[in-house]
């Protein structure tokens, strides 16, 4: 029996663990991956808006994070596969057969990139699907590419690729881009970028590598194919909450609904970080939410009602 079990070792989960440890709580952190950090591993640009701790990229940020974690006394298990979770009973069953119990649970499972679910999307991972333009720009230099999406991430990716690619086609479903105005202005100032509004990519084509995309425009009767050698899919993210479905309240997008104290609809079960914050998913917000949940749990255990 642990005081707290934290599911997920990104910034939110690790912040919660550090605070739990500092407040004297017996804490166990479970992480599915072999390394901690969560979505920070996908950050290849400079981190400049985390107060007092700028970093060149996610790896550099995690190096600083590891210094704090290494000094703490909580238990951290990586490479853990969870079979099932009973939130009301606060019982977690691992695929190894081990059963864990706690007084409180903190969900910090984060988000993942949303997929389109179209033919070719999975097949061409590693063969023309662009995971990170900032990291992989040189690999796609000199190639015509397509970016799918209309938000900040899609616009930023298009701008990064425009530095090294002859043409960049940005395909999005809305009438207007949802990206911030500064990004939109930059896009409009580059002749190598073509924007297709009210359009969808319905197939990614090729033999061994990406060779084309098939686009359906709202004002066209038939789809058409466009030759490209790389595709970046940036259509948002979705929360990792499937394992908790039917046990706690979630919004229409699947995010865990929480109170101002980060508590879910299940007593003594909390959710922190991106998994419960669709409005402003940031490292700063994740770290603060983790601290809040830890302090609330500690206060309850030390002064039970």
C-alpha positions in Angstrom: 0.0 0.0 0.0 1.4 3.4 -1.1 0.2 6.8 -0.1 0.2 7.9 -3.7 0.7 6.2 -7.1 1.4 8.5 -10.0 0.7 7.2 -13.5 3.0 8.9 -16.0 6.5 10.5 -15.6 6.3 13.6 -17.7 6.8 17.1 -16.2 3.4 16.9 -14.4 3.9 13.4 -12.9 7.5 14.2 -11.9 6.5 17.5 -10.3 3.8 15.8 -8.3 6.3 13.1 -7.3 8.9 15.6 -6.1 6.3 17.5 -4.0 4.9 14.2 -2.6 8.4 13.2 -1.6 9.1 16.6 -0.1 5.8 16.3 1.9 6.7 12.9 3.3 4.4 10.8 1.2 5.2 7.2 0.2 5.1 7.6 -3.6 5.4 5.3 -6.6 5.6 6.6 -10.2 4.7 4.2 -13.0 6.0 5.1 -16.6 5.1 3.0 -19.7 8.2 4.2 -21.6 11.7 3.2 -20.7 12.6 6.9 -20.0 10.9 9.7 -18.2 9.9 13.0 -19.8 6.7 12.3 -21.8 6.0 14.8 -24.6 9.2 16.7 -23.8 11.0 14.2 -25.9 9.2 15.6 -28.9 10.4 19.2 -28.3 13.3 19.9 -30.6 13.0 23.7 -30.5 14.4 26.0 -27.8 12.3 26.1 -24.6 12.3 29.8 -23.7 9.1 30.3 -21.8 9.7 28.1 -18.8 10.5 30.6 -16.0 14.2 30.8 -15.0 15.1 27.5 -16.8 15.5 28.0 -20.6 16.8 25.1 -22.6 18.0 24.5 -26.1 15.5 21.6 -26.6 13.7 18.9 -24.8 16.7 16.8 -24.2 18.6 19.6 -22.5 15.5 20.4 -20.4 15.3 16.7 -19.3 18.9 16.8 -18.3 18.1 19.5 -15.9 15.0 17.7 -14.8 16.9 14.5 -14.1 19.1 16.4 -11.6 16.1 17.1 -9.4 14.6 13.6 -9.8 17.9 11.9 -8.9 17.9 13.6 -5.5 14.4 12.6 -4.6 13.4 9.4 -2.6 10.3 8.3 -4.4 10.1 5.0 -6.3 10.1 5.2 -10.1 9.3 2.2 -12.3 9.8 2.5 -16.1 8.8 0.2 -18.8 5.6 -0.7 -16.9 2.6 -2.0 -18.7 -0.7 -1.4 -16.9 -3.4 -4.1 -17.5 -6.3 -2.3 -15.7 -7.1 0.4 -13.2 -9.9 0.4 -10.6 -10.0 4.1 -9.7 -12.6 3.9 -6.9 -10.7 1.0 -5.2 -7.4 2.8 -6.2 -6.1 -0.6 -7.4 -3.8 -1.0 -10.3 -3.1 -4.4 -12.0 0.1 -4.6 -14.0 0.5 -7.0 -17.0 3.2 -8.7 -15.0 0.4 -9.8 -12.6 1.5 -7.5 -9.8 -1.4 -5.7 -8.0 -0.7 -2.2 -6.5 -2.8 -0.3 -4.0 -2.7 3.3 -2.8 -4.7 5.9 -0.9 -4.6 8.4 -3.8 -3.9 8.2 -7.5 -2.5 11.0 -9.7 -3.2 10.5 -13.4 -0.4 12.2 -15.5 -0.7 10.2 -18.7 -0.4 13.2 -21.1 -1.5 13.3 -24.7 -0.5 11.9 -28.0 -0.6 13.2 -31.6 -4.0 12.8 -33.2 -3.9 10.5 -36.2 -6.0 11.0 -39.4 -6.8 7.3 -39.8 -6.2 7.4 -43.6 -4.5 4.9 -45.9 -0.7 5.3 -45.9 -0.5 7.1 -42.6 0.9 4.2 -40.6 2.7 2.5 -43.5 5.0 5.4 -44.2 6.2 6.2 -40.7 9.9 6.4 -41.1 9.5 6.6 -44.9 8.4 10.1 -45.5 6.2 10.9 -42.5 7.9 13.9 -40.9 8.1 13.5 -37.2 10.0 16.7 -36.4 10.8 19.4 -39.0 13.2 21.2 -36.7 15.1 17.9 -36.1 14.7 16.4 -39.6 14.9 19.4 -41.9 18.1 18.4 -43.5 16.7 15.0 -44.4 13.8 16.6 -46.3 15.8 19.5 -47.7 15.2 19.9 -51.4 12.0 18.0 -51.4 8.4 19.1 -52.0 6.4 18.5 -48.8 2.8 18.6 -47.5 1.8 19.8 -44.0 -1.7 18.8 -42.7 -3.4 21.0 -40.1 -4.4 24.6 -39.5 -3.2 25.4 -36.0 0.0 26.7 -34.5 1.9 23.5 -34.9 1.0 23.1 -38.5 1.9 26.7 -39.4 5.2 26.5 -37.5 6.1 23.3 -39.2 5.3 24.8 -42.6 7.5 27.8 -41.9 10.4 25.6 -40.7 10.2 23.4 -43.8 9.9 26.4 -46.1 13.5 27.3 -45.2 14.8 24.1 -46.9 12.0 22.8 -49.2 11.2 24.1 -52.7 7.4 24.0 -52.1 5.3 23.5 -49.0 1.6 22.7 -49.3 -0.5 23.4 -46.2 -3.8 21.5 -46.2 -6.5 22.3 -43.6 -10.2 21.7 -43.2 -11.4 25.2 -42.1 -12.1 28.3 -44.1 -9.4 30.2 -42.2 -6.2 29.0 -40.4 -6.5 28.8 -36.6 -2.9 29.6 -36.1 -1.8 32.7 -34.3 -1.8 35.9 -36.5 2.0 36.2 -36.6 2.3 32.7 -38.1 -0.4 33.5 -40.7 1.3 36.7 -41.7 4.6 34.8 -42.2 2.9 32.1 -44.2 1.4 34.7 -46.5 4.7 36.4 -47.1 6.4 33.2 -48.5 5.8 32.3 -52.2 6.9 28.7 -51.7 4.0 28.0 -49.4 0.5 27.2 -50.8 -2.5 26.9 -48.5 -5.5 24.8 -49.4 -8.4 25.7 -47.1 -11.5 23.5 -46.7 -9.5 20.6 -47.9 -8.6 17.1 -46.7 -5.8 14.7 -47.4 -7.5 11.4 -47.9 -4.6 9.1 -48.8 -0.8 9.1 -48.7 0.7 7.3 -51.6 4.0 5.7 -52.6 6.0 2.5 -53.0 8.7 2.3 -50.4 8.6 6.0 -49.5 6.0 8.8 -49.7 5.5 9.9 -53.3 2.2 11.8 -53.3 -0.9 12.8 -51.3 -4.5 12.6 -52.5 -6.4 15.8 -51.7 -10.2 16.3 -51.6 -11.2 20.0 -51.8 -14.6 21.1 -50.8 -15.3 22.9 -54.0 -14.1 20.0 -56.2 -16.1 16.9 -57.3 -13.1 14.6 -57.4 -9.9 14.4 -55.4 -6.6 15.0 -57.1 -3.1 13.8 -56.4 -0.1 16.0 -55.7 3.5 14.8 -55.8 5.3 15.3 -52.5 8.2 13.5 -50.8 7.3 14.2 -47.2 4.2 14.7 -45.1 3.9 16.3 -41.6 0.6 15.6 -39.8 -0.3 18.2 -37.3 -4.0 17.9 -36.5 -3.8 18.3 -32.8 -3.5 15.9 -29.9 -5.8 13.6 -27.9 -5.5 12.6 -24.2 -4.5 9.2 -23.0 -7.6 8.5 -21.0 -9.0 5.4 -22.6 -8.0 3.1 -19.8 -10.2 5.2 -17.4 -13.3 5.4 -19.6 -16.5 4.9 -17.7 -14.7 5.5 -14.4 -14.3 9.3 -14.3 -15.9 12.3 -16.0 -14.3 13.3 -19.3 -15.2 16.1 -21.6 -16.2 15.7 -25.3 -12.6 15.4 -26.4 -11.7 12.8 -23.7 -9.8 15.1 -21.3 -10.2 14.4 -17.6 -12.5 16.9 -16.0 -10.9 18.3 -12.7 -11.7 20.8 -10.0 -9.4 23.7 -9.1 -7.6 21.3 -6.8 -6.9 18.9 -9.8 -9.3 16.3 -8.4 -11.4 14.2 -10.8 -15.0 13.1 -10.3 -13.6 10.2 -8.3 -12.6 11.0 -4.7 -8.8 10.9 -4.1 -8.1 10.5 -7.8 -6.4 13.5 -9.4 -5.4 14.4 -13.0 -2.5 16.7 -13.8 -0.8 18.1 -16.9 -1.9 17.9 -20.5 -4.4 15.0 -19.8 -6.6 17.5 -18.0 -5.7 20.8 -19.6 -6.9 21.2 -23.2 -6.8 25.0 -23.0 -3.2 25.7 -22.1 -1.0 22.5 -22.3 2.4 23.8 -21.2 5.3 22.6 -19.1 4.6 25.4 -16.7 1.0 24.5 -16.3 1.9 20.8 -15.9 4.4 21.5 -13.1 2.0 23.7 -11.2 -0.8 21.2 -11.4 1.4 18.4 -10.1 2.4 20.5 -7.1 -1.3 21.4 -6.4 -2.4 17.8 -6.4 0.5 16.7 -4.1 -0.3 19.4 -1.6 -4.0 18.6 -1.5 -3.3 14.9 -1.0 -0.8 15.6 1.8 -3.2 17.9 3.6 -5.9 15.3 3.5 -3.7 12.5 4.8 -2.2 14.6 7.5 -5.6 16.1 8.5 -8.3 13.6 7.4 -11.9 14.9 7.6 
